[in-house]
Amino acid sequence: MVNQKPIAKFRSGTIECAIWKNEKERDGMVLEYKTASLRKSWKQDDQWHDATIQLRRNDIQKVILVLQKAQESLLLDGESNE
């Protein structure tokens, strides 16, 4: 992804997802595939920071499921403590 622009970007606040077109050579053929990068930005002590993870197509549904479970746990725990 060096010096390459994403083919699509989606943003909500400080969360951004970019879609990238990739190529790799296998058995003399060039294969194209897409990946996603998920970035979270935050400001600390007047300086911006970010963390990025790279995801393949099969990772995305797993990330969604794990985050839904985390949100469910946080919301249910919050209700029981009130």
HULIN-V339992 format. One record per run of one state. SS is the DSSP state (h for helix, s for strand, l for the rest). FROM is the first residue (numbers start at 0). TO is the last residue. If there is no record, write none. Layout:
SS|FROM|TO / SS|FROM|TO
This chain:
l|0|6 / s|7|11 / l|12|13 / s|14|25 / l|26|27 / s|28|43 / l|44|45 / s|46|55 / h|56|79 / l|80|81
